[in-house]
Amino acid sequence: MAVVIADAGPLIAFAKIGQLDILQKLFSQVMLTESVKTEILIANSAECELIRSAIKEGWLNCVEDPKLNTVFSRSLGMGEKTVIEYALQSPSDALLILDDAHWRGKKHCVISLI
């Protein structure tokens, strides 16, 4: 089973449709960066609470933001930058889940939601 690094948009989308736990079932590790966690948990919504619970349960793992070694477009938020950088610095079997159209089809991007 693969390691997955997730951006805020897809995590929120899975939580909205009541399928956040599908990530736990499909992948050995599901991770998000501190910036993504902050971006998600600033909201006060049912989706936010589901994600907060997954973090507390320990199957959704939060990692420190990596040092940004890549030059990114200014249009990307810090959460997107950190998950992309984390994926680029991770082993080749790490997968990235994000909702930015530019990254669809890139080497590490397994799922891209629009």
Secondary structure by P-SEA (a helix, b strand, c coil): cbbbbbcaaaaaaaaaacccccccccccbbbbcaaaaaaaaccccaaaaaaaaaaaaccccccccccccbbbbccccaaaaaaaaaaaaccccccccccccccccccccccccc
